[in-house]
Amino acid sequence: MVKMAKNILLICGSGASSGFMAAAIRKAAKKRGEEVTVKAASESQLDERINEINYLLIGPHLSYMLADLKAQIEGKNVKIAVIPPATYGTLNGDKALDLILSMEG
């Protein structure tokens, strides 16, 4: 079975902390041989990137936006999740990758 590349967008308020998280996920994925593209952006950039992604991860401090973001991706083939605060706070790429992999299927 061919593994599809996972195109992941991480959003946080400014895009700064999610940049570090994205790098940690890329590093974890490379170690495990998972094909991922991880980009970080602010939530205001979601519209322009929505057609490029199949996973949307949200910084825990934006969890209040989950319902709005779900509405925004409705009809798209995009899975969405909030990164747990402990994972985000420690920039744990392995745990974040586990979250992404658990969203499959």
Secondary structure as UniProt FT lines:
FT   STRAND          6..12
FT   HELIX           16..32
FT   STRAND          36..42
FT   HELIX           43..45
FT   HELIX           46..49
FT   HELIX           50..52
FT   STRAND          55..58
FT   HELIX           60..65
FT   HELIX           66..73
FT   TURN            74..75
FT   STRAND          79..82
FT   HELIX           85..89
FT   TURN            90..91
FT   HELIX           93..102
//
